[in-house]
Amino acid sequence: MKQIKIGTCLPGDRAVEMIPPMVKAGFETFSINFHMEYNGVELKRLAADIDALRREMPVDISTIGLYCNPIEYSEHRRNLEYAIDCAELFGARIVSSFAGAYEGKPVTESISEFGKVFRELAERAREKGVTLGLENCPMDGNWNRCTCNIAFHPLAWEMMFAEVPADNIGLEWEPTHQMVQLIDPIAQLREWAHRIVHVHGKDATLDQAAVKRYGILGAKPFVWHRTPGFGDNNWRDIISILRMAGYESDICIEGYHDPIYGGEWEMTSQLHALQYLKWCRGGEFVANPWKG
């Protein structure tokens, strides 16, 4: 079984700048991410610039992420197709995104269009040797009023994968987005690990006392996004469950969210998460010194 690599997410417009110090710090893989659009970045040029870095250091780009709404907007769909077409230039095996949604509508109203859009995208990805990963972030939406992503809830996953049963489409999962819904991420992971194709290394701290006293409708904060090692989850459990399900991809730390270890503490936070997650996976692989 392959070792699960520990990497980090990089904003696409700063990837070339950030890769060298992150490789030096010990990050083993990278997800290059864009939100809604490419922000002036040309993927083919970016791929060439990163390829130049490979002459000096090991650079493993596992994932290209374009988090957009391919159900609502045809331009987003075309941009996602372009990410799929360019993935091989980066050596990326996964293209991640949102599932999309009809904004302001219930989840159920988007399922049919999801099927039409992602059957085509999955086939395009298959031709390119790419797997699609749909992030489980609600983006401040809910079941009855979506924003840009229906792939935040297990009932939606059941409908989505019934519509698109392709084996090269799955979940880009992290526990945080389930914890904000008061879903137990460990129980969920045991059930859904077989559909997870990529993992974001982000955690959360849940204030149960605040939930009991004030509820979850916004009067008082009850959950905070955290860097792994500072949140509520034991990532030894998460990694063990993933490995038992045959997961061999990577975990990319999604930083820039921790309310305590952010800002000028961001690199400190990410390095802590890197060492913590490497420890949780059992450290470095060591071959047995005996035969049989």
C-alpha positions as CSV (number, residue, x, y, z in Angstrom):
1,M,0.0,0.0,0.0
2,K,1.3,3.5,-0.9
3,Q,2.0,6.0,1.9
4,I,-0.5,8.8,2.3
5,K,1.4,12.0,1.4
6,I,1.0,15.2,3.4
7,G,0.8,18.4,1.4
8,T,-0.8,21.8,1.4
9,C,-3.2,23.9,-0.6
10,L,-1.7,26.8,-2.6
11,P,-3.5,29.8,-4.1
12,G,-3.0,29.5,-7.9
13,D,-1.8,33.0,-8.3
14,R,1.0,32.5,-5.8
15,A,1.9,28.8,-6.4
16,V,5.3,29.5,-8.1
17,E,6.3,31.8,-5.3
18,M,5.2,29.4,-2.5
19,I,6.3,26.0,-3.8
20,P,10.1,26.3,-3.1
21,P,9.8,27.2,0.6
22,M,7.1,24.7,1.1
23,V,9.1,21.9,-0.5
24,K,12.1,22.9,1.7
25,A,9.8,22.8,4.7
26,G,8.9,19.1,4.0
27,F,5.5,19.3,2.3
28,E,5.3,16.3,0.0
29,T,2.5,17.3,-2.4
30,F,0.4,20.3,-3.4
31,S,-3.1,21.2,-4.4
32,I,-3.2,24.4,-6.6
33,N,-6.5,26.1,-6.0
34,F,-8.7,28.8,-7.6
35,H,-12.0,30.2,-6.4
36,M,-14.7,30.7,-9.1
37,E,-12.2,31.9,-11.8
38,Y,-8.5,31.8,-12.7
39,N,-7.8,35.4,-11.6
40,G,-5.6,36.2,-14.6
41,V,-3.6,33.0,-14.3
42,E,-3.1,31.0,-17.5
43,L,-2.9,27.3,-16.6
44,K,-0.6,26.3,-19.4
45,R,1.9,29.0,-18.5
46,L,1.6,28.1,-14.8
47,A,2.3,24.4,-15.6
48,A,5.4,25.4,-17.5
49,D,6.7,27.6,-14.7
50,I,6.2,24.7,-12.2
51,D,7.9,22.3,-14.5
52,A,10.9,24.6,-14.4
53,L,10.9,24.3,-10.6
54,R,11.0,20.5,-11.0
55,R,14.6,20.7,-12.4
56,E,15.7,21.9,-9.0
57,M,13.4,20.2,-6.5
58,P,10.8,17.4,-6.2
59,V,7.4,19.0,-6.9
60,D,4.3,16.7,-6.8
61,I,1.0,18.5,-7.8
62,S,-1.7,16.0,-7.0
63,T,-4.7,18.3,-7.5
64,I,-6.0,21.3,-9.5
65,G,-8.9,22.8,-7.7
66,L,-11.4,25.2,-9.4
67,Y,-14.2,25.8,-6.9
68,C,-17.0,27.1,-9.0
69,N,-20.7,26.6,-9.9
70,P,-20.9,24.6,-13.2
71,I,-24.6,24.0,-12.8
72,E,-25.6,27.7,-12.7
73,Y,-23.0,29.1,-15.1
74,S,-21.8,27.8,-18.4
75,E,-18.6,29.8,-18.2
76,H,-17.7,28.0,-15.0
77,R,-18.4,24.7,-16.7
78,R,-16.0,25.7,-19.6
79,N,-13.3,26.7,-17.1
80,L,-13.7,23.4,-15.3
81,E,-13.3,21.6,-18.6
82,Y,-10.1,23.5,-19.1
83,A,-8.8,22.4,-15.7
84,I,-9.5,18.8,-16.7
85,D,-7.7,19.3,-20.0
86,C,-4.6,20.9,-18.4
87,A,-4.3,18.6,-15.4
88,E,-1.8,16.3,-17.1
89,L,0.5,19.3,-17.7
90,F,0.9,19.5,-13.9
91,G,1.1,15.8,-13.4
92,A,-2.2,16.2,-11.4
93,R,-4.3,13.1,-10.9
94,I,-7.4,14.9,-9.5
95,V,-9.4,18.0,-10.4
96,S,-11.6,19.2,-7.6
97,S,-14.5,21.5,-7.6
98,F,-17.9,22.2,-6.1
99,A,-20.8,20.2,-7.5
100,G,-22.6,23.5,-8.3
101,A,-26.2,24.4,-7.5
102,Y,-29.2,26.5,-8.6
103,E,-28.6,29.4,-6.3
104,G,-31.3,30.0,-3.8
105,K,-33.1,26.7,-4.7
106,P,-33.3,23.4,-2.7
107,V,-30.8,20.7,-3.3
108,T,-33.3,18.5,-5.0
109,E,-33.9,21.0,-7.8
110,S,-30.2,20.8,-8.9
111,I,-29.9,17.0,-9.0
112,S,-31.1,16.5,-12.6
113,E,-28.8,19.2,-14.0
114,F,-25.9,17.9,-11.9
115,G,-26.4,14.6,-13.7
116,K,-26.3,16.2,-17.1
117,V,-23.2,18.4,-16.3
118,F,-21.1,15.8,-14.5
119,R,-21.8,12.8,-16.7
120,E,-20.1,14.8,-19.5
121,L,-17.4,16.1,-17.2
122,A,-16.7,12.6,-15.8
123,E,-16.4,11.2,-19.3
124,R,-14.0,14.1,-20.3
125,A,-12.0,13.4,-17.2
126,R,-11.8,9.7,-17.9
127,E,-10.3,10.4,-21.4
128,K,-7.6,12.5,-19.7
129,G,-6.9,10.0,-16.9
130,V,-8.4,12.3,-14.3
131,T,-10.6,11.8,-11.2
132,L,-13.1,14.4,-10.1
133,G,-13.4,15.3,-6.4
134,L,-16.3,17.3,-5.2
135,E,-15.7,19.3,-2.0
136,N,-18.2,18.9,0.9
137,C,-18.4,22.6,1.8
138,P,-21.9,24.1,2.2
139,M,-20.6,27.6,1.4
140,D,-23.2,29.1,3.8
141,G,-26.0,27.4,2.0
142,N,-28.5,24.8,3.4
143,W,-30.7,22.1,2.1
144,N,-33.6,24.4,1.1
145,R,-31.5,27.4,-0.1
146,C,-28.2,26.5,-1.8
147,T,-25.5,28.9,-2.7
148,C,-23.0,27.2,-5.1
149,N,-22.6,23.6,-3.9
150,I,-25.0,20.8,-3.3
151,A,-22.3,18.3,-2.3
152,F,-22.3,19.2,1.4
153,H,-24.7,16.5,2.8
154,P,-24.7,12.7,2.6
155,L,-28.3,12.6,1.3
156,A,-27.2,14.8,-1.6
157,W,-24.3,12.4,-2.2
158,E,-26.6,9.5,-2.5
159,M,-28.6,11.3,-5.2
160,M,-25.5,12.6,-6.9
161,F,-23.8,9.3,-7.3
162,A,-27.1,7.7,-8.4
163,E,-27.2,10.3,-11.2
164,V,-23.5,9.9,-12.0
165,P,-22.3,6.4,-11.1
166,A,-18.9,6.8,-12.8
167,D,-16.0,5.4,-10.8
168,N,-13.8,8.5,-11.5
169,I,-15.9,10.9,-9.5
170,G,-16.0,11.1,-5.7
171,L,-15.7,13.4,-2.7
172,E,-13.0,15.8,-1.7
173,W,-13.7,15.4,2.1
174,E,-12.8,17.2,5.2
175,P,-14.4,16.9,8.7
176,T,-14.9,20.6,9.3
177,H,-17.8,21.0,6.8
178,Q,-19.7,18.2,8.5
179,M,-19.0,19.5,12.0
180,V,-20.7,22.8,11.2
181,Q,-23.8,20.7,10.4
182,L,-23.4,18.8,13.7
183,I,-22.7,15.6,11.7
184,D,-20.3,13.2,13.3
185,P,-17.4,13.2,10.8
186,I,-15.8,9.9,12.1
187,A,-19.1,7.9,11.7
188,Q,-19.6,9.5,8.3
189,L,-16.1,8.7,7.2
190,R,-16.5,5.0,8.1
191,E,-19.6,4.9,5.8
192,W,-18.3,7.1,2.9
193,A,-14.5,6.4,2.8
194,H,-14.9,4.3,-0.3
195,R,-16.1,7.4,-2.2
196,I,-13.4,9.8,-1.0
197,V,-10.8,10.6,-3.7
198,H,-9.0,13.6,-2.0
199,V,-8.8,14.9,1.6
200,H,-8.4,18.5,2.8
201,G,-6.4,18.7,6.1
202,K,-8.7,21.1,8.0
203,D,-10.3,20.5,11.4
204,A,-12.8,22.4,13.7
205,T,-13.4,23.1,17.3
206,L,-17.0,22.7,18.3
207,D,-18.4,24.4,21.4
208,Q,-21.1,22.1,22.6
209,A,-22.0,24.4,25.5
210,A,-22.8,27.2,23.0
211,V,-24.9,24.8,20.9
212,K,-26.9,23.8,24.0
213,R,-27.4,27.4,25.2
214,Y,-27.7,29.4,22.0
215,G,-28.3,26.9,19.1
216,I,-26.7,27.2,15.7
217,L,-28.6,29.9,13.9
218,G,-26.0,32.7,14.3
219,A,-26.7,34.4,17.5
220,K,-23.4,33.1,19.0
221,P,-20.5,31.4,17.4
222,F,-20.4,27.7,18.1
223,V,-17.7,26.3,15.7
224,W,-14.3,27.5,14.5
225,H,-12.3,26.1,11.6
226,R,-8.9,24.9,12.8
227,T,-5.6,23.6,11.4
228,P,-5.1,19.9,12.1
229,G,-3.5,19.4,15.5
230,F,-5.5,22.2,17.0
231,G,-9.1,20.9,16.4
232,D,-11.3,18.2,17.9
233,N,-10.5,15.3,15.7
234,N,-7.9,12.6,16.2
235,W,-6.4,12.3,12.8
236,R,-4.9,8.9,13.7
237,D,-8.5,7.7,13.4
238,I,-9.1,9.5,10.2
239,I,-6.0,8.2,8.5
240,S,-6.6,4.6,9.8
241,I,-10.2,4.6,8.4
242,L,-8.9,6.0,5.1
243,R,-6.2,3.3,4.9
244,M,-8.6,0.5,5.7
245,A,-10.7,1.7,2.8
246,G,-7.7,1.5,0.5
247,Y,-7.1,5.3,0.2
248,E,-3.7,6.0,-1.2
249,S,-4.0,9.7,-2.2
250,D,-2.8,12.6,-0.2
251,I,-4.0,15.0,2.6
252,C,-3.5,18.6,1.6
253,I,-3.6,21.0,4.6
254,E,-6.1,23.8,3.9
255,G,-4.8,26.6,6.0
256,Y,-5.7,30.3,6.2
257,H,-8.8,29.7,8.4
258,D,-7.5,29.2,12.0
259,P,-8.6,32.1,14.2
260,I,-5.7,31.7,16.5
261,Y,-2.9,30.3,14.4
262,G,-3.4,32.4,11.3
263,G,-2.0,35.7,9.9
264,E,1.7,36.0,11.0
265,W,1.3,32.5,12.6
266,E,0.2,30.8,9.4
267,M,3.5,29.1,8.6
268,T,3.9,28.0,12.2
269,S,0.4,26.5,12.1
270,Q,1.0,24.7,8.8
271,L,4.3,23.2,9.9
272,H,2.7,22.0,13.1
273,A,-0.1,20.4,11.1
274,L,2.5,18.9,8.7
275,Q,4.4,17.2,11.5
276,Y,1.3,16.2,13.3
277,L,-0.3,14.5,10.3
278,K,3.0,12.8,9.5
279,W,3.0,11.4,13.0
280,C,-0.6,10.4,12.7
281,R,0.2,8.3,9.6
282,G,3.0,6.5,11.5
283,G,5.9,8.7,10.4
284,E,8.0,7.6,7.5
285,F,7.7,4.2,6.0
286,V,10.4,1.7,7.2
287,A,10.8,-1.6,5.4
288,N,10.9,-4.8,7.5
289,P,14.5,-5.9,8.1
290,W,13.4,-9.6,7.8
291,K,12.1,-11.8,5.0
292,G,8.6,-13.4,4.8
